[in-house]
C-alpha cells in the first residue's frame, strides 16, 4: 500500500510539473558527472557495469510509464549516463605524465598561445620531443621568460628551446583547485619555463592549424588597426586571443565585474547573431517581391546561424562560446520550425550537449557561471513576461528596465560562483555593467561586423576607429570603478558542499513550478550559513616544503617573503586576504631558530627551514620540535626513505581516506615533512585537536584517480 501511495504522490508531482520537467534532465546528467569526479577511487570495470545496469533499469522504468515512474526512470538513466560519459572522457584523453623534473632540450609544434599569471607568453606544444625520455607527454606547456625576441610564435610552427619541465602540480591546499585534473583533460603531461631564447626549427606546414592560424592572423590585423590595449581587447572579443592583454586591464575588469565582456559567451554570440539576423531581415524586407512571397524571417535565421558557427570556430570554441552557440542554434532552429525560441529547454539542451562532449567542464567556473546567468535570465524574463503593469510603459523605459533587470539578475546568479572561485565580490559591478554593456551591444559588436563587410573595400579602418573609441571607454570605466574605495570585497573560500547547495537551491528556484520552489530554494540559506561559519586551516604547508602559513589574528603569517609565490597568492586569496606575500611574511608569528624559524600552534611547535643548511639542522630540530618542515635533504636525491620519513608516512592517513583529517600524535620524535614525504601527501593543512595534531592532505582529497601521481 505504501508503494502505491508513493507512486500516486510521484504521479501527482509529475502532473503538477507537466511541461517543466525537461530542464531537469540536464541537472540529472550533471549529477552523474559530479558523482564521477567526487569518487575517492577510479571506477573499475565492475563500477561501469553497475552504471550500465542502472541506465538499463531507468530505460525500462521509462518505457513502463506506470504512475510517475517515467520521470524517475529518465532521471536514473541520465545520472548513470553522466557518470559513464565522464569516465569515458577521462580515459579518452589519457596520456603520459612526467614523474620527474627535467632540464634539457624541448621541441614541439605550437598548438596554443596565451599568457601565464606572471604575464609571460606561454606556448602549448604537441608532437613533443625530449632528450632521453621514454614516456614523452602528448602535450607540454612552456612559459617564455627573459629575452625572447628571436621568434614570433605562430600556430603550427615547430620550435625548440632549453628549459625546465616538471609534472603538473597538485592543489595548493587540501580541497583546493586540482590542476593535475585540469591538465589531464587537456592532455598536458608537463609544465615548465625557459629563460633561454626559443628558436624556430620549422615554419608551419601549408594548411597546418589552418583555423588557428586564421584566428591569430585576424587577431594581429585587429591589433594593428587598433593600437594598444583597446586593440588587444578587440582581438580577445573577436577571436578569443588574449595574449595581447596585460594583467592590469584584466584585473580592473575583474574588480569591476565586467570581465565577462572578455569571454566570447552568450552576450557576444547573442549580440552578433542578433545583429546579423536583424540586418538580413531588414535588407530582405526592402525587396517587396522577396518579403511578400518567401519566408525571409527563416532566411535571416539561417544567415545568423551561419555567422554564429563561424564565430564559434574562429574563437577557439571554449565552453562559454560553445554553450552560447548551441543555445543560439536551438533558438534559430525554433524560428525555422515556427516554435518559441527562448526557453529553459534550450538552456537544458545546450547543457546536455556540452556535458556529453566535455563532462569535465562541469567543474570549471566558466560552465557554472555561464549556465547560472543564462538560466536565471530566462527564468526571470519568463516570470516577467505576463506582467500587466509593464504594458503601458514607453518602449525606451522597457529597454532601460530590461537592461537593469538583466544586469542585476545575471550579477546575482553569478556572484556566489565568482566569489567561491575568485574570492572577490565587485561592489560596484552593477554600475560598471550599466555603463559598458550597452556600449558593447550597440557599438562594438555591430561595428565589428561592419568592419568585416568593409574589409574587401579597404574601408574597415572606419569601423575600427569607432570600435577603438568604444573599447577605450569600457577600459576607462573598468579602471575608474576598480579604483573606487571599497570596490572589491575579498571573501574566503567556502567548504566543498557550499557550491553544490547553491546550485541545487538556485535550480529549484528557477525550474520548479508552484510554491514548492521556495522549499527547494532552502539549500541557498543553508549554503550561506555554512559559508559564513567556515574556518580556514590554522597551518598550511606547501607541496614543495618551501612555504608555511600560520593563521593569526592579523591574517596568515607566511614563513618567507619570497619563494612559492604562486602558492602564497592562492592561500591569501582563499583566506579572503588582500595582502601580498611580503606583507604577510612581516606579520608576527615566526621567530628565528638556527638555520630555520619556529612558530607555535597551541602547545605544539613547528620548525621550518629551507636550503641545505636547514636540511643539515633538521635532525637536531626534530629532537626538540613536534613538526619539522624542510624543502631539501642532505642526500640529493635520497636513495630511500629515512626511518623518520617512513615513520611520518605511517602516522599519516592512507591517501585513499577521502578528505579526512588524520590524527598524527608524535609519540617519539617529530613529524618530519621532507620533500620525499610531501611528494606523497601533497600540500598539508594542520591543526591541533583534542586528540593531538590533525593533518589533512591534498592527496587524500584527490583520491586514487587517473590524474593522481
N, C-alpha and C positions, 0 to 999 in steps of 0.2 A: 504493500500500500504506500509505503514511504517513497519507493521508487516511482510509482505512478504520480504521486504528488509532486515530486521533484521534476518529472517530465512535464507535467502540466504547468508548473511555475516557469520552467525554461521556455515553454511554448508561449506563455503569456508575455514574457520578456521579449521574445522574438517578434511577436506581433506588435508590441509597443515600439520596437526599433525598426519596423519594416521600412526598407529603403535607406536605412542609415548604417547597416552592418558592414557594407563592403569596405569602407575605410579601415575597419578593424583588421582586415586581412593583412595589411601591411604591418600593423602592430604585432600580430601573431608571428609573422615571418621574422620581424626584428627580435622578438623574444627568443626564437630559436637560435639566431645568430649570437645574441648576447649570452645564451647558455653555453655555447661552444667556447667563447672567449673567457667565460667565468670558470671553466673546469680546471681543477688543480693538476690534472694529468691529461696527456694527449689521448683521445679515444682510440681504442684498438678496433680491430675488425668487428668484434662482437658488439661494441658500442654502436657502430654504424648499422649493424644488423638490427639492433633494437630500435634505432630511429626509423629504419625501413619498415619494421613491423608496425610501429605507431602510425606511420604515414598510411600504410595499407588499412589499418583499423579506422583511421579517420575517413578515408575514401569510402569504406563500407558504411560507416555511420551516415555519411552524407547521402549515399545512394539509397539508404533505407528510408530516410526522411520521416522518421517517426517522431512525433511531438517534440519539437525543439532540438532533436539530435543532429539535424543538418548543420547548423552553425557550429555546434560542438565538434562535429567531425572535421569540418573545414579548418577549425582552429588547431586541432591536433595535427592534422596533415601539414599545415603551414609551419608550425613550430618544428616538427621533425624535418621538414624541407629546409628550413633556415639553418638548423644545426648541420645537416648534411652538406648544404651548399658552402658553408663556411669551412668545413673540413676539407672538402674537395678543392677549394681555392687555396687553402694553406699548403696542400701537397702539390698543387699545380705550379706554384711559384717557387718551390723548393730549389735551393742551390747551395753550393759550398759556402761556408762561413769561415773566415780566418780564425784560428785559435792561438795565434801568437802575434807579437809585434814584428813588423817587417820594415826594414830600411834598405832601399835599393832602387833599381830602375823600374819604372812603371810605364806601361804602354797600353793604349786603348783608343777606341773610337768615341768621339763626343756624341752623347745622345741627349744631354740636357745641360742647360747653363742657367745658374741662378746665383744668389748671393747668400753667404753664411751670416750668422748672427753678428760676426765681427766685421761685416760689410765687405768681405773679400769675395772675389769671383770664385765660384765653385763649379767644378765640372763633374758630371756623372759619365762614366766611361763603361762601355761594354767591349766585347772581344779583348778581354784583359790579358796581358802577358806580364808575368813577374819572373824574376830571376830565381831559379832553383826552388820553385814552389809547385807542389803536386796538385793539390785541390785549389785551383785558382777560382776566385769568385766569379759569378756571372757578371756582376757589376761592382764597381768601386766608385767612391765619391771623394774628390780631392779638392781642397781649398788652395787657391794660389796666393801666396803671401810674397812680400818683397817686390823687387823689380821684375815685372812680368811684361816687358814691352816687346818681346821677341815674336809673339804670335797674337793674332786676332782670332779668338776662339769662334769657330763656325761649326754648325751641325754637320756630322759626317766626317769631319777631319780626324785623322789619326795623329795623336800627339804622344810625346814621350817626355819623361821627367824623372828626376831622382827625388824620392820623397818617403815619408813615413806613412805606414798603414797599420791599422790595428782593428780588432773585432769591433763591431758596433757596441757601444756602451750600454749598460743596463740603466735602470731607473736611478735617478739622483737620490731618491729616498724610498723606503718601503711604501708600496702603493702608489708611487708617482708614475709619470708618463713612461711607458715602456718603449724606449727607442729601438730595442732589439726586435720587438714585434713589428714596429713600423718599418724598419729596414728589411725584415724578412719578406714582407709583402711587396716590397719594391725590388726584390732580388739583389739587394746590396749586401755583399758579404765582407766589405772592408771600407773603412773611412779613414781619412788622414789629411795630410797637408804637405806642401813643399815650399821651401824658401829659395829654391834654385829655379832659374827661369825655365819654363816649359818650352819645348821646341816642336815645330811642325814636322811630322815624319812623312805624312802623305796627305795631299789635298782630298776633299770629298770626291767620291766617285760620282760620275754622272747619274742623276736620278736617286742617289742615296739620300735618305732622310729628306725626301722632296718637300713634304708638307712642313716639316720642322724648319727647313731652310727657307721656305717661303715666309713662314711666320717670322723668322729672325730678320729677313730682308725687309719685310714690311715694317718691323719694329725699328730698324735702322733708318728707313726712309722717313718715318714719322718723327723720330728724334732729330733727324737732320732738318726737317721742316719746322719743328717746334723746339727751340733750344732749351737747355736747362731742365729743371725738374718738371715743369709742365709737360715737356715732350716725353720724359720718362713715364709720367703719369698717363699720358695719352697712349703710349705703347703698351702699358700694362692693361689699360681698359680695352684696347682693340685687339691685342694679340696674346695677352696673358704673360708677356715677358717683363718681369720685374727687375731684371739685372741692372737696369739703369737707375733705379730708385735708391736714394740714400736712406739711411736709417732715421735721420732727423724727421723728414716729412712723414715717413711711415708711423713713427711714434706719435707725431702730432695728430694724425688721423685716427689712431687708436685711442688716444686720450680724449678726442672729441667725438668718438663713437661714429665716425664716418669711414672707417677702414673698409666697410662693406662696399664702398664705391670702387675699391681697387679690385675686388674679386669679380670675375665675369660670372655673374649669378643671375637670379631671376629678374632683378631690376634691369640689368643691361640687356639681357635676352628679350625681356618683355618690351623695353623701350625700342630696341632695334626692330624686332618683328612687327611691333605695333605701328611704328613709323612707316615701314615698308608696306604693310597691309593698307594703312590709310592712304598713302601716296599712290599706290597702284589702283586702289578702288576709285580715288578721285580722278586719276588720269583716264581710267576706263569709262567713268561716268561722263566725262566730257565728250565722248563719242556716242551720240544717241543711238545709232544702229546697234552698237555693242551693248549698251546699257539696257535697251529695251528687249533684246532678243536672247541674250546669253546671261548665264549666272556669274556676273562679274565679281560678286562677293566671294564666290568659291575660287575664281581665278586668282583674286588677290590673296586669298588664304594660302593657295599653293605657292605663290611667289614669296610670301612671308615665310613659309615653312622652308623653302629652299635657302633663303637668306639666313635663317636660323641654323640650318645644317652646316652651311659654310662657316658661319661664325663659331660654331662648336668645334669644327675640325681645325680652324685656324688658331683657336685659343689654347689648344693642347688638351681639351677635354677633361678638366678637373671635375671633382664631384659636384660642386655647385653649378657649373655650366652644364654638365650632363643632366642633372636633375631639372634645371630650368628648361633645357631643350626638350626633354621628354614631356614635361608638363605643357610646354608650348605646342608640341606635336599633338598631344591629346586634345588640346583646346581647338586647334585648327582642324583636326580630324572631325571633331564635333561640329564645327562650322560646315564642313563638307557633307556631313550626314544630317544637317539641319537639327542638331541637338544642342542642348545648353552647354556652353563652353567651359565656364569657370565653376568647378565644384570640388568638393573634398575628394570625390572619386578620382579626379585627375591627379590630385596630390598623391593619393594612395597608389595609383598605377605607377607614377614616377618613382615612388619609394620602392615598390616591389621590383621594378626593373633594375634600379641601381643596386639594391641589395643582392639580387641574384647574380649580377655581373661582378660586383666587388663587395662582398659581405663585410670586409674589414673596414669599410668607410663608416659603418655604424658607430665605431669607437672614435671617430675624428670630430673635432669641434666644427668643421665645415659642414658636415652632414647634419649634425644636431642643430646648429643654429639656422641653417638654410631651411630645413623642414619645419622647425619650430615657428619661424617667421611666416612661412607660406601657409601652414595650417591655421595659425592664429588669424592671419589676414582674411583668408577665405571664410572662416567661421564667423568672424566679426562682421564682414560685409554681408554675408548671408543673413545674419541676425538683423542687420540694419536695413535690409532691402525693403521690408514691408513697413518701415516707419512712416506713419501718416504725417507726422509733424515736420518732415523734411520736404514734402511735396511742394509746398508753397515757396520754398527758398529760391532766390535767383540762382542762375547757373554758376556764376562766379563764386557765390557763397558755398554752394555744394562742392565745387572744386577745392576751395580752401579747406572746407571741413574734411573732405576725403584725404587731403594731404596731411592734415593734423592727426586724424584718426589712424591712418596707415603708419605714420611715424611713431605714434605713441604705442600702438598695438605691437608693431614689429620690435620696437625697443624693449617693451615689457616682456615679450616672448623670448627674446634672445639674451636679455640681461643676465638671468641666472647661469646660463651656459657660458657666456663670456666671462662672468665673474669667477666661475669654477675653473675654467681653463686658463684664463689670463690674469686672474687675481686683481682685477680692477673694474671699477664702475665709473662710467663717464657721467658726471653730474649734469653737465650742460649738453648732453647728447641730443636731446630733442631740439634745442635751439640750433645746433650745428646742422642737423638734418633738414630742418625747415629752410635754412639759408643755402643749402647746397644741392639737395635732391632735385628741386625744380630746375636748377641750372643744368644739372646732368641730363635730365629728361628732355628739356626744351631746347638746349643749345648743343651740348657736347655730342650726344649720340646722333641726333639728326644731321648735324654738320659733318660728322664722320662719314655718314652715308653720302652726303653731298660731295665730300672730298673724293670719295671713290668714283662717283659719277663724273666729276670734273677732271680726274686724272688723265684720261686719254687726250684732253684738250690742253693740258699743261696749265690748268687754272685751279688746281687743288689748293694752291697756296692761299687763295681767298678763304676757303673753308677752314684751313688750318689756322689762319690768323684769328678767326672768330673763336675757334677751339682754344687757342692759346690764352685769350683773354678770360674765357670761362674757367679754364683749369687753374689759371693764376688766382682767380677769385676763390675757388674751392680750397686751394692750398693756403691762401691767406686766412680764410675763415678758420681752417683747422689750426693754424698757428696761433691765431688770436684766442680762440676758445680754449685751446690747450694751455695757454699762458694765464688764463683767469685763475684767481685764487680759489683753491679747493676744487679745481676742475676734475680731479681724479681722486676717487676714494679707493685705497687699497683694501682688499679683503683676503682673509686667509682661505686656504683650500678646504673644501668640505670633505667629510667622510665619504667613503666609496658609495654608500647607499643613497646619498642625497640626490644625485642627478637622476637615478632611476625613479625615485619617488616624485621628483619634479616632472619628469616626462610622463609618468603614469597619471598624475593629477591633472597636468595640462591637457593630455589627450582625453581624459574623461570629461573635462570642461568643454572641450571643442567638439568632440564626436558624439557624446551621448545625448539622447533626446529626452526632454522632460526634466522633472525635478531631481531625478536621480543623478544628474550631472554634478549637483552640489555635493552629494555624498561622495562621488568618485573623485572630487577635487580635494577631499580631506588630506590625501598624501602631500599636497603642497604645503599645508600648515605643519605637518609632521617633519617634512624636509627642512623647513626654516628653523624649527626648534632644534633639530639635530645639528644643523649648521652653526646656529648661534652657540650651542653648548659644546662644540668640538674643541679639543685641546691639541695643540701641536706637540710633537715629540720633544722631550726635555733635552736629549742629546742626539745629534746626528753625526754619523761618521761616513765619509765619502768612500766609494769603492776603491779608490787609489790609496787611501790611508793618508793622503796629504792634507786633509782638512777635517776639522771637527768643529761643530757648532753647538754652543750651550745656550739654552733659552733662559734669559734672565728677566727681571722686571723692566729693564731698559730695551729689551729685544734680544735677538740671538747674537751672542758674542762669538765671533769666529776666531779660530786659533792663529790664523795668518792673514795679513793684509793683501797678499798676492798668492797666486797659485790656485789651481782648480777654480778659476773664476766663473766658469760656466755653471758648475755645481753650486757655488756660493750664491750666484744670482737666482737660481731656481729655489734654493732654500729660503732666501729672503722674500722672494715673491710669494711663495706658498705660505709664509708667515703673515703676509699682508704688510710687509715692512718695506718702506720706500728707501731705506738706507742702501749705500753701496758697500762693497766688501771692505774697503779701507775704513769706513766709518764704523762698520760692525765689528771689525777687529780691534778698534780702540775702546770698546766697551769693557768695563771691569768684570772679569770672570777668571782670568788666567794669571798665573804667576810663574816666573822663571824657575826652572829646576834642572840644573846641569845643562845638558845639550838639548833639553826639551822644556816643556812647561806643563803645569798641572792645573786642573780645575776640580771642583768638588760637587758632587750630586748627593745631597743628604750626607750620610756618614761614609760615603764611598768616594774614592779619589781616582781620577783618570789622568794618566801621563801621556802626552803626545809629543812625538819628535819626528823630524824629517831629516833626511840625508844620512850619510854613512856614519857621522859622529853620533847621531842619535841611535842608530842601529847598534853601535858598539855598547851604548849605555842601557839598551833595552833589558838585558838580563838583570842588571842591578835594579832598574826601575820596577821590574816585575816582583822583586822581593819586598817592596815597600808600598806598592800601589795595587788597587783592585783591578784596574783595566789599563793596559798599555797598548798604544796605537803607534805603529811606525809605517813608513811608506817604502823603506828599503831594509835589506837584511845583509849582514856581513858577508855571507856567502852568496854570490850572484852569478848565475841563478842557483838557488838551493837545490841540492841533489834530491832531497826528500823533506817531508815534514819533520820538524824537530819534535821532541817529546812535548814541549809546551804548546806548540801549534796543534798537534794531534789531540792533546787534552782539551784545548779550547773548542775544536770542532766537535769533539764528543759531547761537550756540555751543551752546545747549541742544538736547537731543534732540527730535525731532519728537514731537508729542502721541500719534501712533499707535504709538510704541515701547512695547510692553507691559511696564510695571513695570521698565524697565531704567534703571539709573543712567547718566547721560551724563557723559563726560569734558568738562570745561569749563575748560581751562587758560587763564588770562588772558594772552594773548600781548602785547597792548598795551592799556593802560588797565585797567579793572576790570570785574567783572560787576556791572552796575547793575540792582538788583532794585527797580524802581519800581512804583507801582500799576498802570500800563499793562502791565508785564511780568507781574506776579503775577496779574493778571486772566486772563492766557492760560495760565499754568502751574499756578495753584492753589498750595496750600501746598508748601513745598520742604524736603526733607531733604538736608543737605550733609555731606560727609566728605572727608577727604584720603586719596588712594590713591597707589600708586607712580607713576601717570601724571598726577597732579595732582588738582585738585578734582573731586569726583564729586557730581552733583546728581540727585536723584530727585524727580519732580514728581507731585503728586496727579492732574494731568490725564493723565499717562502711564498711571497705574494705571486710571483711569476709562475711557480709550479714547474712541472716537468713537461714542457711543451716543445714543439718543433723548433722554435726560435730560442730556446734556452741553451746556454753554453753546455 
